[in-house]
Amino acid sequence: MTRLGIYEKALPDDLSWLDRLYLVKRLGFDFIEMSIDESEERLVRLQWSEKEMNRIRQAMEVTGVQIHSICLSGHRRFPFGSSNEKTRTEAFTMMKRAIQLAYHLGVRIIQVAGYDVYYEEKSIDSREKFIRGLTASVKEAAQYGIILSIEVMDDPFMNSISKYLELKKQIRSPYLQVYPDLGNLAAWHKSDAALELEKGIEYITSVHLKDTLAVTPTSAGKFREVPFGEGCVDFLGLLKTLKRIGFEGPFLIEMWCGAQQDFEQQIIQAKQYLLPILNKAGYIRENNFK
């Protein structure tokens, strides 16, 4: 049966990891993707003690729910492509700590944000610095058997699998792969999204399920909090493409809870929309809520 996970930010922030994993299980998911974003509250996770990591390992063992991947978006604040040397040093320090955290928690994949820079002006030099930082990171990850999987982003720097493939030519390692977000991919390349998946099938580790509004000459698009079915993503078409070309990896529903009190209902509605489509595409998944 196809494995399906949920993004941590779809759930309230004020839960213990034990309660969070029990909730993930009750909602019928197989795993969770941890978020380490640019906030201080989540960056501190990179400095968890052995005792804190043991507590999380025990929670995974008790619940039977794994942290399958880490979304390391903290590099938006501390990017490899920064013109500031201290920022670049911090970016690599963050990556090393994330690799250690993944190794100790048994996490297989670190999703890398495909930003050269986010709050600075992009340039040829920022791209060069990003590639150098990523190259060093892949070497570090390889020592621990951790895969760095670059997300197709809401940013033009890495908004296609084609751009990932150009990067892959320069960093030829099995520990550098790609993590498509169907929403981001469709927003930038609505007519060519299936072709992009075909190009990258050898390197896809996991797939994000999210709806978006398309980027057009008159619109910057919308990459977050678009209700499923109200955006531009042809989920059935793209999932059928993935099935035909042989993708059998896990899927993850990416949502944001925010201040909403009805997060469970939002998740249930997302599953009610996506599960029939997954099944129709050949990815068999029961609509189970435990």
N, C-alpha and C positions, 0 to 999 in steps of 0.2 A: 504494500500500500504506500502511496506517495506520502512522504513526510512533509508536514506543514508546521511552520513556526510563526511566532508573533514578535513584533518589535517591542522592546521594553517600554518605549515612550507611549505605547498604546494603553499602558496601565498607569495607575496613580503612582506618584513619586514616593509617597509616605508609607510604603510597605517594606517589611523586612524581606530578605531574600527567600526565607522559608515561606512566608505568606504569598510572595509574588509567584513562586514556582507552583505552589498549591493552586493558585488562581489560574495559572497557565494550564495546568492539568484539568481543572474543572471546566474550563472553556473549550477543552477538546484539542489542544495543541500538543505537539510532540516536543517542542523546544522553544527557547527564547533567544533573541539576539540582544546582547548587552550593549548599552550605549555608553561610550566615553566621549562626550562632546567637549565643547570649549568652556563650559561652566566649571567653576572651581569645585562645585559639589560632585561633579563626575570625574574631573581630572584627578582628584585625590585618590580615586580607586587605583591609580597607577602606583600608589605607594602603600597599598594594603600590606599589613603584616602577615606573617605566616599563620597566626591565630585567626585573623579575619578570613584569609583564604580557606583555611580548614573549615570554618563555619559554613562557607558557601558550598564547599565540596560535600559536607555532610547534608546540607539542604538538598542538593542534587540527588544524593544517594537515597535519602528518605522519600522524596517525592517521585523519583524516577524521571524527572524532567531535567534535561541537560541545557547548559549554555552552549549552544552550538557554534556561535560566532560572536565576535566583538565588532561593533561599528565604531571605528576610531575616527570620529569627525573632529576631534580636538585640533587636528592640523589646520583647520580653517583659521584658527587663532594663531597657531605657530607653524606656518607653512615651510616646507623645504625650499621653496623658491624665493624666500624673503631676501631683500637686499641687506637686512640686518644680520650680521654674523651670529649674534647671541640668540636671535630667534631661530636660526637654522640649527644651532647647537641644541637648543631646547627641543626642536622638532625631532632630532635623532634620539635624544634622551627619552622623550616620550615613546618613541617607537621601541626602543630597547626595553623599556619598562612594560609596554604592552605585550611584547613577545614573551617576557618572563611571566607576566600574569596569565597569558593564554596557556603557556606551558604548564604552569602549576595547577590551573583549573581544568586542564584537559580539553581546552578549546582548540578547534582545528583550524579555524579561519579568522584572520583579522581583515575586515573590510577597510580598505584604504580610500580616503576621500581623494578624488582626482582633481585636486586644486593645486596649481603651481603656487599662486597666491590668491587671496580672497579680498583682503582689505587694502592691498597695494595695487599699483598699476602693473599690468602684465607686460612682459617684454621677452625678447629672445633670451636674455640673461636669466630671467626668472624660470623659464623652461629648462635651461641648462642646469641651473642649481637644483631644480626639482628632480631631474633625472639622476644627478649625482647623489642626492640624498636617498632616492629610492633604490638606487643600485647598492649603496651601503646597507640599506635596510633589508633588502632581499638576502644579502650575504649573511646578515645577522639571523634572520628568520630561518634560513636553511640549516643553521647549526642546531636548531631545536625542532625541525620538522614542521614548522608553522607556515601555512600558506598565506601570503599577502594577496588579497583579491581586490582589484581596483574597481570601484563603483563607477558606472556610467552616470554622470552628474547632471545637476541643474545649471552647470557652468560650461561655457563654450570650450574651455581648455580640454576637457575629457567628456565630451557629450556624445560619443559614439564608440562602438566596438572597433571601428576602423582606426580610430586614434589610439586605442589601446594596442592594436596590432603593430602600429608603427613603433610604439614604445617597446613592445615585446621583441622586436628585431634587435634592439640595442641592449636589452637585459634578458639574455637567453637562459632562463632558469625555470625549472618546474615549480618553483616556489613563488612565481609571479603569475597570477591568473586574473580573470575578470569576473565581475559580479554585476550583471545587467539589472537595471531597474526598468521594468517595462514601461512605467509611467514616464520616466525621464527620457527613455529612448524614443517613445512615441511622440512626446512633446516636441522633440527636435527633428525627428525623421519619420513622421506619420506614414508616409508612403513607402519608405525604405526600411522600416523597423524589422520586418521579417528577414530581409536581405542581410541586415546587420547581425542578426542572430545566427544566420547560416554561416557567415564569415567567421564567427568566433566560437563555434560549437566545441572545438577541441579544448577550449580554455575556460569554459563557464563552470564555476563552482556552485553557485546558488543563484536564485532569481527572486528579486523583490516584486511583489504585486502591489501596485499603487495606481490610482487614476490621476490624470493631470489635464490641464488645458494647454493646447498647442501654442508653440511659439510661431508667430506670424509677422509679416512686415509691419503690422500695426499693433501687435501685442507681444509683451514679454512672456506670455504664458503664465501658468500657475502650477507650481510643483508640489504644493502641500495642501492637505485638507480639502481635496476635491472628492466629494462623495462618489463611491463606486457606481459606475453607470452614467455619471453626469459629465464625464470627461471625454478625452479623445482616444483612449486606449481601446483597440480592438482585441480584447482579451482572448476571445475564442480563436481568432485567426492566429495570434502570436503563440498561444499555447499549442495549437495544432501544428504550427511550424516547429516548435521545440520538440514535440513528440515525434514528428516525422524525421527530424535530423538526429534523434537519439539522446536527447537530454533526459536523464533520469535522476537528477539531483533534487535537493530539497527546495521548497518554495517558502517564502516568508511574506506575511501580510504586514505592510508598513503603514502604521497609523499613528496619530498623536492624540493623546487624551486631553492635554491642556487642563483647563479649569472645568471641563464638562463633568457633570455628575452622572450622566447616563452612559459611561464608557462601555459598560457591558452590553448594553443594547446596541451601541454602535458597532461593536465587534461582532455580535450576533448577526446584525444586518449585513456586514461585510462578508461573513461566511455564507449567509444565505444567498448572496449574489454570486460569490466566486466558486463555491463548491460544485454547483451544477455545471458551471463552465469547465472547471477542471475535469470533472467526470466525462463530459461530452467530448473533451479533447483527448481522453484516454488516460488521464491521471486519476485513478480511482481513489476516492477519498470519502469516507462516511461522514455524515453531518452529526458528529458525536459531541455531546456536552455532558461532562461528568460531574 
